[in-house]
Amino acid sequence: MSAELGGEGGNVTVTTGALSQIVVQAVEAVEGARVRRARRHLEVAVADGHARIELELAVRYGLALPDVAHEVQEGVADALRTMCGVAVDAVDVSVEELD
């Protein structure tokens, strides 16, 4: 699914691949977090200017998992709002692995 952003000058389409890259880069900006590579589950759904994200994380051993997950949620939501202008309804995070 892509994001359709309308404006006075026309429409802009942000593809699912680009949305996924924004999410991955926002996750990897959080110290100790990364999106799982081998069996990565990352889903970005956008409809009517609202986004919902589901993702699986690997977190570095020794870090407080709820703190890292919350920071990821905030970073992903902020990146999508800033870069795409969509309202983020939810960022659902599952910690699936420790590094």
C-alpha positions in Angstrom: 0.0 0.0 0.0 1.3 3.5 -0.8 0.6 6.9 0.7 -1.2 9.3 -1.5 -0.5 12.9 -0.5 -2.6 15.6 -2.2 -1.9 19.3 -2.5 -2.6 22.3 -4.6 0.0 21.4 -7.2 -1.1 17.8 -7.6 -0.6 14.4 -5.9 2.5 12.7 -4.6 2.7 9.0 -4.1 5.1 7.5 -1.6 5.5 3.8 -2.3 5.4 1.0 0.2 9.2 0.5 -0.3 9.9 4.1 0.6 7.6 4.0 3.6 9.4 0.8 4.8 12.8 2.4 4.4 11.7 5.4 6.4 10.6 3.0 9.2 13.8 1.0 9.1 16.0 4.1 9.2 14.0 5.5 12.1 14.3 2.2 14.0 18.0 2.0 13.4 18.5 5.6 14.7 17.5 4.3 18.1 20.6 3.0 20.0 20.5 -0.8 20.5 17.5 -1.4 18.2 17.3 -2.9 14.7 14.7 -4.4 12.5 15.2 -8.2 12.3 16.9 -9.1 9.0 16.4 -12.8 8.6 12.6 -13.1 9.1 11.8 -9.4 9.3 8.2 -8.6 9.8 7.5 -5.1 8.8 4.0 -3.9 7.8 3.1 -0.4 6.9 -0.6 0.3 6.3 -1.8 3.7 5.1 -5.3 4.7 4.5 -7.0 8.2 4.3 -3.8 9.9 5.6 -3.5 7.6 8.6 -0.8 5.0 9.1 -0.5 1.9 11.3 2.9 0.1 11.5 3.7 -3.4 12.8 7.3 -4.5 13.2 9.6 -6.9 14.9 12.8 -5.8 16.6 16.1 -7.1 17.8 17.4 -5.2 20.8 20.9 -5.3 22.3 21.1 -7.4 25.4 21.2 -5.4 28.6 19.0 -2.6 27.6 15.5 -2.0 29.1 13.2 -3.5 26.4 10.2 -1.3 27.1 12.3 1.9 27.0 13.9 0.9 23.6 10.5 -0.1 22.2 8.9 3.1 23.3 11.7 5.1 21.8 11.3 3.2 18.5 7.5 3.9 18.5 8.2 7.7 19.0 10.9 7.8 16.4 8.9 5.9 13.7 5.8 8.0 14.3 7.8 11.2 14.1 9.6 10.2 10.9 6.4 9.3 9.1 4.7 12.5 10.3 7.6 14.7 9.3 8.5 13.1 6.0 5.1 12.0 4.7 2.6 14.2 6.5 0.5 11.2 7.7 -1.1 10.8 11.1 0.3 7.7 12.8 -2.5 5.9 14.7 -0.2 3.1 16.1 3.3 1.7 16.0 3.0 -1.9 17.2 6.4 -3.3 18.3 7.3 -6.9 19.1 10.8 -7.6 20.6 11.6 -10.9 19.0 15.4 -11.2 19.5 18.3 -10.0 21.7 21.6 -9.2 20.2 
